[in-house]
Amino acid sequence: MFRFEELEVDGCYLITPMVLMEDKCDFIKIFNNTQFNIYGLSTEFKEECYAIAKPGVVRGMHFQRPPEAHDKLVTCLSGSIQDVVVDLRKKSRTFGKYTVIELNENNRNIIYIPSGCAHGYYIKGEKNAIIYYKVTKPYILSLRDGIHWSSLNIPWEFLDKYEVEVEEEDEKWPRFEEFESPF
């Protein structure tokens, strides 16, 4: 059975998956149409992909612009990430708010991110992370957008502790305060 916990951002859920543990193999179910429908979450996923990222890397904060904005289901299959979601929906009561959680190979948690939210993460620890995504609309490079990862005083774990690597593209996104949301 899945467990769903609504997070600080409206429509964003931390999902504890169904895990069947056996002597030599663990079986983890990360999606069940019926369970997701109970919470009114989209189940019409169109693409699945994964990213492999090195330790100390920060990615984000990304989203896809309308009319192809998409909901995301994200989990960390290997390694550990600090996962961050920012609400960019102007009419949302949680506009400008964020949620921060840890996803890793041990807790096996999943996050459901509604369209209109930006998403980013920091790779923790000493090993690469494999981040798995399901999205409700296909990825379209020309609609990719973002806000700067250092916006909103997000309490990133690496601040003042570690040197991090940030993709050049991610350093160019505008800060939240300078950003005009399309949502």
C-alpha positions as CSV (number, residue, x, y, z in Angstrom):
1,M,0.0,0.0,0.0
2,F,1.2,3.5,-0.8
3,R,1.2,6.4,1.7
4,F,0.6,9.9,0.4
5,E,1.6,13.0,2.4
6,E,0.8,16.5,1.1
7,L,3.8,18.8,1.4
8,E,4.1,22.5,1.9
9,V,3.4,23.2,-1.8
10,D,-0.2,22.7,-2.8
11,G,-0.7,19.5,-4.9
12,C,2.9,18.3,-4.1
13,Y,3.0,14.9,-2.4
14,L,5.6,12.8,-0.7
15,I,4.8,9.2,-1.6
16,T,6.0,6.2,0.3
17,P,5.9,3.3,-2.2
18,M,4.8,-0.2,-1.7
19,V,7.9,-2.3,-0.9
20,L,8.0,-6.1,-0.8
21,M,11.2,-7.2,0.9
22,E,12.5,-10.7,0.3
23,D,15.8,-12.4,1.2
24,K,17.5,-11.8,-2.1
25,C,15.4,-9.1,-3.7
26,D,13.3,-6.1,-2.8
27,F,10.4,-5.3,-5.1
28,I,9.3,-1.6,-5.1
29,K,6.1,-0.5,-6.8
30,I,6.4,3.3,-7.6
31,F,3.1,3.8,-9.4
32,N,-0.4,2.5,-9.1
33,N,-3.2,4.2,-11.2
34,T,-5.9,3.4,-8.7
35,Q,-4.0,4.8,-5.7
36,F,-3.0,8.0,-7.5
37,N,-6.6,8.6,-8.6
38,I,-7.8,8.5,-5.0
39,Y,-5.7,11.7,-4.4
40,G,-6.7,13.3,-7.7
41,L,-3.2,13.0,-9.1
42,S,-2.6,12.8,-12.9
43,T,-1.9,9.3,-14.1
44,E,-1.5,10.1,-17.8
45,F,2.2,9.9,-18.0
46,K,3.7,10.4,-21.5
47,E,7.4,10.0,-21.0
48,E,9.9,8.3,-18.6
49,C,13.5,9.1,-18.3
50,Y,16.4,9.2,-15.8
51,A,19.4,11.4,-15.1
52,I,22.8,10.3,-13.8
53,A,24.4,13.1,-11.8
54,K,27.7,13.4,-10.0
55,P,28.1,14.2,-6.3
56,G,28.2,17.9,-5.4
57,V,26.1,18.9,-8.5
58,V,23.2,21.3,-8.2
59,R,20.5,21.2,-10.9
60,G,17.5,23.6,-11.2
61,M,15.2,25.1,-10.8
62,H,13.6,23.7,-13.9
63,F,10.0,23.6,-15.4
64,Q,8.3,23.4,-18.7
65,R,6.3,26.3,-19.9
66,P,2.7,26.2,-21.0
67,P,1.0,25.0,-23.1
68,E,3.1,21.8,-22.5
69,A,3.7,22.3,-18.7
70,H,3.7,18.9,-17.0
71,D,3.3,17.1,-13.7
72,K,6.3,15.0,-12.6
73,L,6.8,11.9,-10.6
74,V,10.4,11.8,-9.3
75,T,12.4,9.2,-7.3
76,C,16.1,8.6,-6.6
77,L,17.0,5.0,-7.6
78,S,20.7,5.2,-6.5
79,G,22.5,7.7,-4.3
80,S,20.9,10.5,-2.4
81,I,19.5,13.9,-3.4
82,Q,18.1,16.9,-1.6
83,D,15.0,17.6,-3.7
84,V,13.4,21.1,-3.9
85,V,10.1,22.2,-5.4
86,V,9.0,25.9,-5.8
87,D,5.4,26.9,-6.5
88,L,5.3,29.3,-9.5
89,R,1.5,29.3,-9.8
90,K,0.4,32.9,-9.2
91,K,-3.1,32.0,-8.1
92,S,-1.9,29.3,-5.7
93,R,-2.1,30.0,-1.9
94,T,1.5,28.6,-1.8
95,F,2.9,30.8,-4.6
96,G,6.5,31.5,-3.9
97,K,6.7,28.8,-1.2
98,Y,9.0,25.8,-1.5
99,T,9.4,22.3,-0.1
100,V,12.6,20.4,0.6
101,I,12.9,16.6,1.0
102,E,15.5,13.9,0.7
103,L,15.1,11.2,-1.8
104,N,17.5,8.3,-1.7
105,E,18.0,4.6,-2.5
106,N,17.3,3.7,1.1
107,N,14.0,5.6,1.9
108,R,12.8,4.9,-1.7
109,N,10.4,7.9,-1.5
110,I,8.8,9.5,-4.5
111,I,7.7,13.1,-5.0
112,Y,4.7,14.1,-7.1
113,I,5.2,17.6,-8.5
114,P,2.2,19.4,-10.1
115,S,2.7,21.5,-13.3
116,G,3.4,25.2,-12.5
117,C,6.2,24.3,-10.1
118,A,10.0,24.5,-10.5
119,H,12.1,21.5,-9.6
120,G,15.8,21.1,-8.6
121,Y,18.1,19.0,-6.6
122,Y,21.5,18.7,-5.0
123,I,23.5,15.4,-5.2
124,K,24.6,14.4,-1.7
125,G,27.2,12.0,-0.6
126,E,30.1,10.4,-2.4
127,K,28.4,8.5,-5.3
128,N,26.5,9.4,-8.4
129,A,22.7,9.6,-8.1
130,I,20.2,8.2,-10.6
131,I,17.1,10.3,-10.7
132,Y,14.0,8.7,-12.4
133,Y,11.2,10.8,-13.8
134,K,7.7,10.3,-15.2
135,V,6.1,13.3,-16.9
136,T,2.5,13.9,-18.1
137,K,3.7,15.8,-21.3
138,P,6.7,15.1,-23.5
139,Y,9.9,17.1,-22.8
140,I,10.2,20.0,-25.3
141,L,13.6,21.8,-25.3
142,S,12.2,25.1,-26.6
143,L,9.8,25.3,-23.6
144,R,12.4,24.5,-21.0
145,D,12.7,27.4,-18.4
146,G,13.8,28.0,-14.9
147,I,14.5,30.2,-11.9
148,H,17.9,30.5,-10.2
149,W,18.6,27.8,-7.7
150,S,19.7,30.4,-5.0
151,S,16.3,32.1,-5.1
152,L,14.0,32.4,-2.0
153,N,16.7,31.5,0.6
154,I,16.2,27.8,0.0
155,P,18.1,26.0,2.7
156,W,20.4,23.9,0.5
157,E,22.4,21.5,2.6
158,F,25.7,22.5,0.9
159,L,25.5,26.2,1.7
160,D,28.7,27.3,3.5
161,K,29.9,23.7,3.7
162,Y,30.8,22.3,0.3
163,E,31.9,23.5,-3.1
164,V,29.3,22.6,-5.7
165,E,29.1,22.4,-9.4
166,V,26.3,24.1,-11.2
167,E,25.5,23.7,-14.9
168,E,26.2,26.9,-16.8
169,E,22.5,27.0,-18.0
170,D,21.3,26.9,-14.4
171,E,23.4,29.9,-13.4
172,K,21.7,32.0,-16.1
173,W,18.1,31.6,-14.9
174,P,16.6,34.7,-13.4
175,R,16.0,35.0,-9.6
176,F,12.5,34.3,-8.5
177,E,12.1,38.0,-7.6
178,E,12.9,39.0,-11.2
179,F,10.9,36.3,-12.8
180,E,7.4,36.7,-14.5
181,S,5.6,33.4,-14.0
182,P,3.7,32.0,-17.0
183,F,1.4,30.0,-14.6
